[in-house]
Amino acid sequence: MRINSDDKMRIFGVLAERYFTDNQWKFYSIEKSGDRILKLAEDINEQHNAYPSITRDWYVQNGGSRDIHLTDSWDELKTVAGFIKDNPGYFDYFVDTGEIKAFCILSATKELEPERIEIILKAQEAGIRTLVFLANVPSDIEASVLQIRKSEC
């Protein structure tokens, strides 16, 4: 059975999330949660505008969404959210390893497309680290279906 590129990316996602979980990293899928992160940044900004005596950092650090955005300050959240908004589709995950926070790309090879390399350099200039999760997912996989019948007595 041939595995198409969409299925390969889903398998990559499963492998990456298992790796992140096994290593006790916090993470979110940018594809699944990117819009939520953008909305959280907007909401925090609106809350601050409504109550300017409370800092945006306080909202970031004490909001119920901290486990979602994985950032510690308004500047960090604003940078991550802005990068997600301005560069959609280049990064797959945002991870917090406990030591570093970084965007993560899923790839089958160390050879990245020139556009991705350019975006990685742009992220690094913005102070955002980047990681590449490498995995080898085969293009062909064996599969079969067995029929189970109730045995006759």
Secondary structure as UniProt FT lines:
FT   HELIX           5..22
FT   TURN            23..24
FT   STRAND          26..29
FT   HELIX           30..50
FT   TURN            52..53
FT   HELIX           56..62
FT   TURN            64..65
FT   HELIX           66..69
FT   HELIX           74..86
FT   TURN            88..89
FT   STRAND          93..96
FT   STRAND          101..107
FT   HELIX           114..125
FT   TURN            126..127
FT   STRAND          129..134
//
